[in-house]
Amino acid sequence: MIRVATKEDARQLLDIYAYYIEETAITFEYEVPSLKEFEERIEDTLQKYPYLVEEENKKILGYAYAGPFKERAAYDWSVETTIYVHKDARRNGIGKKLYEALERALFMQHIINLDACIADPAEVEDEHLTKDSVRYHQHLGYRMVGKFYKSGYKFNKWYDMVWMEKCIGPHKNQLQKIIPFPQIQKKFENIYK
């Protein structure tokens, strides 16, 4: 079941995310955030953007959310997307379902550009980072738009960072105003009942 995240989900989401901080270079964070900080991240995101979870038998298997691409008015139709799936639930279609739901919500908000910031092995894949995230985003229709070389340092190694992008709407000169997620949340939730 896909649903909108709540502050009460923070513990389960943080448990998922902690693995990626402590064991991988998928995120460039070093320290696991506090529960309070993670609750605030969820609440802050939901003020304008969707924050979604995939839940099965009251266990959260993954989450995806959007945030501002940049804090300037001209970027309003672009967002940065993020997804994390429980390490033991990967490769089961959960990520695809989450991203499809996220895209639907963003489309309802009149968002056009989805941008993903992805850690990428600088030279060769290793035990902390493979090209799986890049390949996954390509499979979902994202295209490579930029690369920053050796821009993240973790586990005593330099990693690259790439930007990938997917457009989910036409680029017109007369744009529709962005609708904050809370204003379309009920309509979105009715789709996933």
KESEMAR-965733 format. One record per residue: y, x, z of N, C-alpha, C, O in turn. Coordinates in steps of 0.1 Angstrom, whole numbers. Each point is the difference from the previous one (the first is absolute). Example, Ala and Ser with C-alpha at 12.3 -4.5 7.8 and 13.67 -1.06 7.14 Angstrom:
+-------+-------+-------+-------+-------+-------+-------+-------+-------+-------+-------+-------+
|   npy |   npx |   npz |  capy |  capx |  capz |   cpy |   cpx |   cpz |   opy |   opx |   opz |
+-------+-------+-------+-------+-------+-------+-------+-------+-------+-------+-------+-------+
|   -57 |   132 |    78 |    12 |    -9 |     0 |    12 |     9 |     0 |     0 |    10 |     7 |
|    11 |   -14 |   -14 |    11 |     9 |     0 |    11 |    -8 |     8 |    11 |     5 |     1 |
+-------+-------+-------+-------+-------+-------+-------+-------+-------+-------+-------+-------+
This chain:
+-------+-------+-------+-------+-------+-------+-------+-------+-------+-------+-------+-------+
|   npy |   npx |   npz |  capy |  capx |  capz |   cpy |   cpx |   cpz |   opy |   opx |   opz |
+-------+-------+-------+-------+-------+-------+-------+-------+-------+-------+-------+-------+
|   -12 |     8 |     0 |    12 |    -8 |     0 |    12 |     9 |     0 |     2 |     9 |     8 |
|     7 |   -12 |   -17 |    13 |     7 |     0 |    10 |    -9 |     7 |     1 |   -12 |    -3 |
|     7 |    19 |    11 |    11 |    -8 |     7 |    11 |    10 |     3 |    -1 |    12 |    -2 |
|    12 |   -18 |     7 |    12 |     8 |     4 |    -3 |     6 |    13 |    -5 |    -6 |    10 |
|     9 |    19 |    -9 |    -2 |     7 |    13 |     9 |    -5 |    11 |    11 |    -6 |    -3 |
|   -15 |     8 |    15 |     9 |    -3 |    12 |     1 |    12 |     9 |    -8 |    10 |    -2 |
|    17 |   -10 |    11 |     1 |    11 |     9 |   -13 |     2 |     8 |    -3 |    11 |     4 |
|    -4 |   -22 |    -1 |   -12 |     1 |     7 |   -11 |     7 |    -7 |   -10 |     4 |     6 |
|    11 |    -1 |   -19 |    -9 |     7 |    -8 |     2 |    15 |     1 |    -8 |     8 |    -5 |
|    18 |    -4 |    12 |     4 |    14 |     0 |   -11 |    10 |     4 |    -2 |    10 |    -6 |
|    -5 |   -14 |    17 |   -10 |     9 |     5 |   -11 |     3 |   -11 |    -4 |    11 |    -2 |
|    -1 |   -22 |    -4 |   -10 |     2 |   -11 |     5 |     8 |   -11 |    -7 |     9 |    -6 |
|    19 |   -12 |     2 |     6 |     7 |   -12 |     2 |    15 |     4 |    -2 |     9 |    -8 |
|     7 |    -7 |    20 |     2 |    14 |     4 |   -13 |     8 |     1 |    -1 |    12 |    -3 |
|   -10 |   -19 |     7 |   -13 |     7 |     0 |    -4 |     4 |   -14 |    -6 |    10 |    -2 |
|     8 |   -19 |    -8 |    -2 |     4 |   -14 |     8 |    12 |    -4 |    -5 |     9 |    -6 |
|    18 |   -10 |     9 |     9 |    10 |    -5 |    -2 |    14 |     7 |     2 |    10 |    -6 |
|    -6 |   -10 |    19 |    -2 |    12 |     7 |   -10 |     9 |    -7 |     2 |    12 |     0 |
|   -13 |   -17 |    -6 |    -9 |     8 |    -7 |     7 |     8 |   -11 |    -2 |    12 |    -2 |
|    11 |   -19 |    -6 |     6 |     6 |   -11 |    10 |    11 |     5 |     3 |    10 |    -8 |
|     3 |   -12 |    19 |     9 |    10 |     6 |    -8 |    12 |     5 |     3 |    12 |    -4 |
|   -13 |   -14 |    11 |    -7 |    11 |     7 |   -10 |     7 |    -9 |    -3 |    12 |     2 |
|    -3 |   -19 |   -12 |   -11 |     6 |    -8 |     4 |     3 |   -14 |    -8 |     7 |    -7 |
|    19 |   -13 |     2 |     3 |     2 |   -15 |    14 |     4 |    -2 |     9 |     0 |     9 |
|    -6 |     4 |   -21 |    14 |     3 |    -4 |     5 |   -12 |    -9 |    10 |     2 |    -7 |
|   -16 |   -13 |     8 |     4 |   -12 |    -8 |    14 |    -4 |     5 |     9 |    -4 |    -8 |
|    -7 |     4 |    21 |    13 |    -1 |     6 |     5 |    13 |     5 |    -8 |     8 |     5 |
|    21 |    -5 |    -6 |     6 |    12 |     4 |     4 |    -1 |    15 |     7 |    10 |     5 |
|    -9 |   -21 |     2 |     3 |     0 |    14 |   -10 |     9 |     7 |   -12 |     1 |    -3 |
|    17 |     5 |    14 |    -8 |     9 |     8 |    -5 |    -7 |    13 |   -12 |     2 |     4 |
|    20 |   -11 |     2 |    -3 |    -6 |    13 |    -2 |   -15 |    -2 |     7 |    -6 |    -8 |
|   -17 |     1 |    15 |    -3 |   -14 |     0 |    12 |    -7 |     7 |     3 |     3 |    11 |
|     3 |   -13 |   -17 |    11 |    -7 |     7 |    -5 |    -8 |    12 |   -12 |    -3 |     1 |
|    21 |     1 |     8 |    -3 |    -8 |    11 |    -3 |   -15 |    -4 |     5 |    -4 |   -11 |
|   -12 |    -3 |    19 |    -2 |   -14 |    -3 |    13 |    -8 |    -1 |     2 |    -8 |    -9 |
|     8 |    11 |    17 |    13 |    -7 |     0 |     7 |     3 |   -13 |     5 |    -9 |    -7 |
|    -5 |    22 |     3 |     6 |     4 |   -13 |    -7 |    -7 |   -12 |     7 |    -5 |    -9 |
|   -20 |     4 |     9 |    -7 |    -7 |   -11 |     3 |   -15 |     0 |     2 |    -5 |   -11 |
|    -1 |    -1 |    23 |     4 |   -14 |     0 |    14 |    -2 |    -6 |     2 |    -9 |    -8 |
|     7 |    18 |    11 |    13 |    -1 |    -6 |     0 |     2 |   -15 |     8 |    -6 |    -7 |
|   -16 |    15 |     2 |    -1 |     2 |   -14 |    -5 |   -13 |    -7 |     6 |    -3 |   -11 |
|   -15 |    -4 |    17 |    -5 |   -12 |    -6 |    11 |   -10 |     0 |     3 |    -7 |   -10 |
|     4 |     5 |    21 |    10 |   -10 |     1 |    12 |     3 |    -9 |     6 |    -9 |    -6 |
|    -2 |    22 |     5 |    11 |     4 |    -8 |    -3 |    -3 |   -15 |     8 |    -5 |    -7 |
|   -20 |     8 |     3 |    -5 |    -2 |   -14 |     1 |   -15 |    -3 |     5 |    -4 |   -11 |
|   -10 |    -4 |    20 |    -1 |   -15 |    -3 |    14 |    -7 |     0 |     0 |   -12 |    -4 |
|    10 |    19 |     7 |    13 |    -6 |    -1 |     4 |    -2 |   -14 |     8 |    -9 |    -4 |
|   -13 |    17 |    -5 |     3 |    -1 |   -15 |   -12 |     0 |    -9 |     1 |    -6 |   -11 |
|   -11 |    13 |    15 |   -12 |     2 |    -9 |   -13 |    -5 |     6 |    -1 |    -2 |    12 |
|    -9 |     1 |   -21 |   -13 |    -4 |     5 |    -7 |    11 |     7 |     1 |    12 |    -4 |
|    -9 |   -15 |    14 |    -9 |     9 |     7 |   -13 |    -8 |     2 |    -1 |    -9 |     8 |
|    -9 |    13 |   -16 |   -12 |    -8 |    -1 |   -13 |     7 |     6 |     0 |    13 |     0 |
|    -9 |   -21 |     5 |   -13 |     6 |     5 |   -11 |    -7 |    -6 |     1 |   -12 |    -4 |
|   -12 |    19 |     3 |   -13 |    -6 |    -4 |    -9 |    -1 |    12 |    -2 |    11 |     6 |
|    -2 |   -22 |    -2 |    -7 |    -2 |    13 |   -14 |    -7 |    -3 |    -1 |    -9 |    -8 |
|    -9 |    14 |    15 |   -13 |    -6 |    -1 |    -6 |    -1 |    14 |    -1 |    10 |     7 |
|    -2 |   -22 |    -3 |    -5 |    -2 |    14 |     9 |     6 |    11 |    -5 |     7 |     9 |
|    18 |    -9 |   -11 |    10 |     5 |    10 |     2 |    15 |     0 |     6 |     5 |     8 |
|   -13 |     2 |   -18 |     2 |    14 |    -1 |     8 |     3 |   -12 |    -3 |    -4 |   -11 |
|    14 |    12 |    12 |     8 |     3 |   -11 |    -6 |    12 |    -7 |    -3 |    10 |     6 |
|     1 |   -12 |   -19 |    -6 |    10 |    -8 |    10 |     9 |    -8 |    -4 |    10 |    -6 |
|    16 |   -15 |     4 |    10 |     7 |    -7 |    13 |    -7 |     0 |     1 |   -11 |     5 |
|    10 |    18 |    -9 |    13 |    -6 |     0 |     8 |     6 |   -11 |    -2 |    12 |    -4 |
|    12 |   -20 |    -1 |     9 |     5 |   -10 |    14 |    -6 |     3 |     1 |   -11 |     5 |
|     9 |    18 |    -9 |    14 |    -5 |     2 |     9 |     7 |   -10 |    -3 |    10 |    -6 |
|    15 |   -16 |     6 |    10 |     6 |    -9 |    12 |     3 |     9 |     2 |    -5 |    11 |
|     6 |    14 |   -16 |    13 |     4 |     6 |    10 |     3 |   -10 |    -3 |     1 |   -12 |
|    15 |     2 |    16 |    11 |     3 |   -10 |    -4 |    13 |    -7 |    -4 |    10 |     6 |
|     7 |    -9 |   -19 |    -2 |    12 |    -7 |    12 |    10 |     4 |    -3 |    12 |     3 |
|    15 |   -17 |    -3 |    12 |     7 |     4 |     9 |   -10 |     6 |     0 |   -12 |    -4 |
|     9 |    16 |    13 |     9 |    -9 |     6 |    13 |    -1 |    -7 |    11 |     3 |     5 |
|   -11 |    -7 |   -18 |    12 |    -2 |    -8 |    -2 |   -13 |    -7 |   -12 |    -3 |    -4 |
|    22 |    -5 |     2 |    -1 |   -13 |    -6 |    -7 |     0 |   -14 |    -7 |   -10 |    -3 |
|    10 |    20 |    -5 |    -6 |     0 |   -13 |   -15 |     1 |     0 |    -6 |    -2 |   -10 |
|     1 |     7 |    21 |   -15 |     1 |     1 |    -7 |   -12 |     5 |   -12 |     0 |     3 |
|    19 |   -11 |     0 |    -6 |   -12 |     6 |   -12 |    -5 |    -7 |    -9 |    -6 |     7 |
|     8 |     8 |   -20 |   -12 |    -6 |    -7 |   -12 |    10 |    -1 |    -9 |    -2 |    -7 |
|    11 |    13 |    15 |   -11 |    10 |     1 |    -4 |     1 |    15 |     8 |     0 |     9 |
|   -21 |     2 |    -7 |    -6 |     2 |    13 |   -10 |    12 |     0 |    -5 |     3 |   -10 |
|     3 |     2 |    22 |   -11 |    10 |     2 |   -11 |    -8 |     6 |     1 |    -7 |    10 |
|   -13 |     9 |   -16 |   -12 |    -7 |     5 |    -9 |    10 |     8 |     0 |    12 |    -3 |
|    -7 |   -17 |    13 |    -9 |     8 |     8 |   -12 |    -8 |     3 |     0 |   -12 |     2 |
|   -11 |    19 |    -2 |   -13 |    -7 |     4 |    -9 |    10 |     7 |    -1 |    12 |    -3 |
|    -6 |   -18 |    13 |   -10 |     8 |     8 |   -12 |    -9 |     2 |     2 |   -12 |     4 |
|   -14 |    17 |    -7 |   -12 |    -8 |     2 |    -9 |     8 |    11 |     0 |    12 |    -1 |
|    -6 |   -20 |    10 |    -8 |     7 |    10 |   -10 |    10 |    -7 |    -6 |    -3 |   -10 |
|     5 |    14 |    16 |    -8 |    11 |    -6 |   -15 |    -4 |    -3 |    -6 |     5 |   -10 |
|     1 |   -15 |    17 |   -14 |    -4 |    -2 |    -1 |   -12 |    -9 |   -11 |    -5 |    -3 |
|    23 |     0 |    -2 |     0 |   -12 |    -8 |     5 |     3 |   -14 |     2 |    -9 |    -9 |
|     0 |    22 |     6 |     5 |     3 |   -14 |   -10 |    -2 |   -10 |   -12 |     0 |     2 |
|    16 |    -2 |   -15 |    -8 |    -2 |   -11 |    -8 |   -13 |     0 |   -10 |    -1 |    -6 |
|    16 |    -9 |    12 |    -5 |   -13 |     1 |     9 |   -11 |    -6 |    -3 |   -12 |     1 |
|    13 |    16 |    -8 |     9 |    -9 |    -6 |    11 |    -6 |     9 |     8 |    -8 |    -5 |
|    -7 |    13 |    17 |    10 |    -5 |    10 |    14 |     5 |    -5 |     9 |    -8 |     0 |
|    -8 |    20 |    -4 |    13 |     5 |    -4 |     5 |    -8 |   -12 |    12 |    -3 |    -1 |
|   -20 |     1 |    -9 |     4 |    -8 |   -12 |     5 |   -14 |     4 |    10 |    -4 |    -5 |
|   -18 |    -3 |    14 |     5 |   -13 |     4 |    13 |     1 |     8 |     9 |    -9 |    -2 |
|    -7 |    19 |    10 |    12 |     1 |     7 |    12 |     3 |    -9 |    11 |    -7 |     1 |
|   -13 |    16 |   -11 |    11 |     3 |    -9 |     3 |   -12 |    -9 |    12 |    -2 |    -3 |
|   -22 |    -6 |    -1 |     3 |   -11 |    -8 |     8 |   -11 |     8 |     9 |    -6 |    -6 |
|   -13 |     4 |    18 |     8 |    -9 |     9 |    14 |     5 |     2 |    10 |    -7 |     0 |
|    -8 |    20 |     2 |    13 |     6 |     2 |     8 |    -2 |   -13 |    12 |    -3 |     1 |
|   -18 |     6 |   -12 |     8 |    -2 |   -13 |     4 |   -15 |    -1 |    11 |    -2 |    -5 |
|   -20 |    -7 |     8 |     4 |   -14 |    -1 |    12 |    -3 |     9 |     9 |    -7 |    -5 |
|    -9 |    11 |    17 |    11 |    -2 |     9 |    13 |     6 |    -5 |    10 |    -6 |     0 |
|   -11 |    18 |    -5 |    12 |     7 |    -5 |     5 |    -6 |   -12 |    12 |    -1 |    -2 |
|   -21 |    -4 |    -7 |     4 |    -7 |   -12 |     8 |   -13 |     4 |    10 |    -4 |    -6 |
|   -15 |    -3 |    16 |     7 |   -12 |     5 |    14 |     3 |     6 |     9 |    -8 |     0 |
|    -7 |    21 |     4 |    13 |     4 |     5 |     9 |     5 |   -11 |    12 |     2 |     3 |
|   -17 |    -1 |   -15 |     7 |     4 |   -12 |     1 |    16 |    -1 |     9 |     5 |    -6 |
|   -18 |     1 |    13 |    -1 |    15 |    -1 |    -6 |     3 |   -14 |    -9 |    -7 |    -5 |
|    13 |    18 |    -1 |    -5 |     4 |   -13 |    -7 |    13 |     0 |   -11 |     1 |    -6 |
|    16 |     9 |    13 |    -7 |    14 |     0 |    -7 |     2 |    13 |     6 |    -1 |    11 |
|   -18 |     5 |   -12 |    -8 |     5 |    11 |    -2 |    15 |    -1 |    -6 |     5 |   -10 |
|    10 |     2 |    20 |    -1 |    15 |     0 |    -8 |     4 |    12 |     1 |    -5 |    11 |
|   -10 |    14 |   -14 |    -9 |     6 |    10 |     1 |    15 |     1 |     0 |     7 |   -10 |
|     3 |    -3 |    22 |     1 |    15 |     3 |   -14 |     4 |     5 |    -5 |    -5 |    10 |
|    -1 |    14 |   -17 |   -14 |     4 |     2 |    -1 |    15 |     2 |     4 |     8 |    -8 |
|   -11 |    -4 |    19 |    -4 |    14 |     2 |   -10 |     4 |   -11 |    -9 |    -8 |    -3 |
|    11 |    20 |    -2 |    -9 |     5 |   -11 |    -4 |    14 |     3 |     9 |     8 |     3 |
|   -21 |    -4 |    -5 |    -4 |    14 |     2 |     8 |     9 |    -9 |     2 |    -2 |   -12 |
|     4 |    13 |    18 |     8 |     9 |    -8 |    -8 |     7 |   -11 |     5 |     2 |   -11 |
|   -16 |     3 |    15 |    -8 |     7 |   -10 |   -14 |    -6 |    -1 |    -5 |    -3 |   -11 |
|    -2 |     2 |    22 |   -14 |    -5 |     0 |    -2 |   -10 |    11 |     7 |     0 |    10 |
|   -16 |   -10 |   -12 |    -3 |    -9 |    11 |    -6 |     7 |    11 |    -7 |    11 |    -2 |
|     8 |   -16 |    14 |    -6 |     6 |    12 |    -5 |   -11 |     9 |     1 |   -12 |    -3 |
|    -5 |    16 |    15 |    -6 |   -10 |    10 |    11 |    -9 |     5 |    -4 |   -10 |     7 |
|    17 |    13 |    -9 |    11 |    -9 |     6 |     6 |    -8 |   -11 |     7 |   -10 |     3 |
|    -9 |    14 |   -16 |     7 |    -8 |   -10 |    -7 |     2 |   -14 |    -2 |    11 |    -4 |
|     0 |   -23 |    -2 |    -6 |     0 |   -14 |    10 |    -7 |    -9 |    11 |    -4 |     5 |
|   -15 |     3 |   -17 |     9 |    -8 |   -10 |    -4 |   -15 |     0 |     5 |    -7 |    -9 |
|   -13 |     3 |    19 |    -4 |   -14 |     0 |    12 |   -10 |     0 |    -1 |   -10 |    -7 |
|    11 |    13 |    15 |    12 |   -10 |     0 |     7 |    -1 |   -13 |     4 |   -10 |    -5 |
|    -3 |    22 |    -2 |     6 |     0 |   -13 |    -8 |    -8 |   -10 |     5 |    -9 |    -7 |
|   -18 |    11 |     7 |    -9 |    -7 |    -9 |    -1 |   -15 |     3 |     0 |    -8 |    -9 |
|     1 |     5 |    22 |     0 |   -14 |     4 |    12 |    -8 |    -5 |    -1 |   -11 |    -6 |
|    13 |    18 |     7 |    12 |    -7 |    -5 |     0 |    -1 |   -15 |     5 |   -10 |    -5 |
|   -10 |    20 |    -2 |    -1 |     0 |   -14 |    -9 |   -12 |    -4 |     3 |    -8 |    -9 |
|   -14 |     6 |    16 |    -9 |   -11 |    -3 |     7 |   -14 |     2 |    -4 |    -9 |    -7 |
|    13 |     9 |    16 |     8 |   -13 |     2 |    12 |    -2 |    -9 |     8 |    -9 |     2 |
|    -6 |    19 |   -11 |    11 |    -2 |   -10 |    12 |     8 |     3 |    10 |    -2 |    -7 |
|   -10 |    11 |    17 |    11 |     8 |     3 |     0 |    12 |   -10 |   -11 |     4 |    -4 |
|    23 |     1 |     1 |     1 |    12 |    -9 |     7 |    11 |     7 |     9 |    -3 |     9 |
|   -12 |    15 |   -12 |     7 |    12 |     6 |    14 |     1 |    -5 |     3 |    -1 |   -12 |
|     6 |     2 |    21 |    14 |     2 |    -4 |     7 |    13 |     6 |    11 |     3 |    -4 |
|   -17 |     3 |    13 |     6 |    13 |     5 |    -9 |     7 |    10 |    -9 |    -6 |     6 |
|    12 |    19 |    -5 |    -8 |     8 |     9 |     9 |    10 |     7 |     8 |     7 |    -6 |
|   -10 |    -5 |    19 |     7 |     9 |     8 |   -10 |    11 |     5 |   -10 |    -4 |     6 |
|    12 |    16 |   -10 |   -10 |    10 |     2 |     1 |     6 |    15 |    11 |     4 |     4 |
|   -23 |    -3 |     2 |    -1 |     6 |    13 |    11 |    -5 |     9 |     8 |     8 |     6 |
|    -6 |   -21 |    -4 |    10 |    -6 |     7 |    -4 |    -4 |    14 |     8 |    -4 |     8 |
|   -21 |     4 |    -5 |    -5 |    -4 |    13 |    -9 |    10 |     6 |    -9 |     5 |    -8 |
|    10 |    -1 |    20 |    -8 |    10 |     6 |    -8 |    -6 |    12 |     6 |    -4 |    10 |
|   -19 |     5 |   -11 |    -8 |    -6 |    10 |   -14 |     7 |     0 |    -4 |     4 |   -10 |
|    -2 |    -2 |    22 |   -12 |     7 |     1 |     0 |    14 |    -6 |    -9 |     5 |    -6 |
|    21 |     2 |     8 |     2 |    13 |    -4 |    -1 |     2 |   -15 |    -5 |    10 |    -6 |
|     9 |   -21 |    -2 |    -1 |     1 |   -14 |    11 |    -8 |    -6 |     5 |   -10 |     6 |
|     0 |    14 |   -18 |    10 |    -8 |    -7 |    -6 |   -10 |    -9 |   -10 |     3 |    -7 |
|    16 |   -15 |     7 |    -4 |   -11 |    -9 |    11 |    -5 |    -9 |    12 |     1 |     4 |
|   -15 |    -5 |   -16 |    10 |    -6 |    -8 |     2 |   -15 |     4 |    -8 |    -6 |     7 |
|    18 |     0 |   -13 |     3 |   -14 |     2 |     3 |    -6 |   -13 |     9 |     6 |    -7 |
|   -15 |   -17 |     3 |     3 |    -6 |   -13 |     6 |   -14 |     2 |    -3 |    -7 |    10 |
|    10 |     2 |   -19 |     5 |   -14 |    -1 |    -7 |    -6 |   -11 |     0 |     5 |   -12 |
|    -5 |   -17 |    14 |    -6 |    -9 |   -10 |     7 |   -13 |     0 |     4 |    -4 |    11 |
|    -4 |    -3 |   -22 |     8 |   -12 |    -1 |    -8 |   -11 |    -8 |    -7 |     3 |   -10 |
|     9 |   -15 |    14 |    -5 |   -12 |    -7 |    11 |   -10 |    -1 |     6 |    -3 |    10 |
|    -4 |    -3 |   -22 |    10 |   -10 |    -2 |    -8 |   -14 |     0 |    -9 |    -1 |    -8 |
|    14 |    -8 |    16 |    -6 |   -13 |     1 |     8 |   -12 |    -6 |    -3 |   -11 |     2 |
|    14 |    15 |    -8 |     9 |   -10 |    -6 |     9 |     7 |   -11 |     0 |    12 |    -1 |
|     6 |   -20 |    -7 |     8 |     5 |   -11 |    14 |     6 |     6 |     5 |    -5 |    10 |
|     0 |    15 |   -17 |    13 |     6 |     3 |    10 |    -7 |    -8 |     4 |     4 |   -11 |
|     2 |   -14 |    17 |    11 |    -8 |    -7 |    13 |     5 |     5 |     1 |     6 |    10 |
|    10 |   -10 |   -17 |    13 |     3 |     4 |     6 |   -10 |    10 |     8 |     3 |     8 |
|   -14 |   -15 |    -8 |     4 |   -10 |     9 |   -12 |    -2 |    10 |    -9 |    -7 |    -3 |
|    10 |    13 |    15 |   -11 |     0 |     9 |     2 |   -11 |    11 |    11 |    -4 |     3 |
|   -23 |     0 |     1 |     0 |   -10 |    11 |     2 |     7 |    13 |    -4 |    11 |     2 |
|    11 |   -17 |     7 |     3 |     6 |    14 |   -13 |     1 |     7 |    -9 |    -8 |    -1 |
|     8 |    19 |     9 |   -12 |     3 |     8 |    -1 |   -10 |    11 |    10 |    -2 |     7 |
|   -21 |    -4 |    -5 |    -2 |    -9 |    11 |    -8 |     7 |    11 |   -10 |     5 |    -2 |
|    16 |    -4 |    14 |    -7 |     6 |    11 |   -14 |    -7 |     3 |    -1 |   -12 |    -1 |
|    -8 |    20 |     5 |   -14 |    -5 |     1 |    -1 |   -12 |    10 |    -7 |    -9 |    -3 |
|    15 |     9 |    14 |    -2 |   -12 |     9 |     4 |   -13 |    -7 |    -5 |   -10 |     4 |
|    13 |    10 |   -14 |     3 |   -12 |    -7 |   -11 |    -5 |   -10 |     0 |   -12 |    -4 |
|    -9 |    21 |     1 |   -11 |    -5 |    -9 |   -14 |     1 |     7 |   -10 |    -3 |    -6 |
|    11 |     7 |    19 |   -13 |     3 |     7 |    -9 |   -13 |     0 |   -12 |     2 |    -2 |
|    17 |   -13 |     5 |    -8 |   -12 |     1 |    -6 |    -3 |   -13 |   -12 |    -4 |    -1 |
|    19 |     5 |   -10 |    -5 |    -3 |   -13 |   -11 |    10 |    -3 |   -10 |    -3 |    -6 |
|    12 |    16 |     9 |   -10 |    10 |    -2 |   -12 |    -3 |     8 |   -11 |     1 |    -5 |
|    12 |    -4 |    18 |   -11 |    -3 |     8 |    -8 |   -12 |    -5 |   -13 |     0 |     2 |
|    19 |   -10 |    -8 |    -7 |   -11 |    -5 |   -10 |     4 |   -12 |   -10 |    -6 |    -2 |
|    14 |    17 |    -5 |    -9 |     5 |   -10 |   -13 |     5 |     6 |   -11 |    -1 |    -6 |
|    12 |     7 |    17 |   -11 |     7 |     6 |    -7 |    -7 |    12 |    -7 |     6 |     8 |
|     9 |   -19 |    -8 |    -7 |    -9 |    10 |   -15 |    -1 |    -3 |    -7 |    -6 |     7 |
+-------+-------+-------+-------+-------+-------+-------+-------+-------+-------+-------+-------+
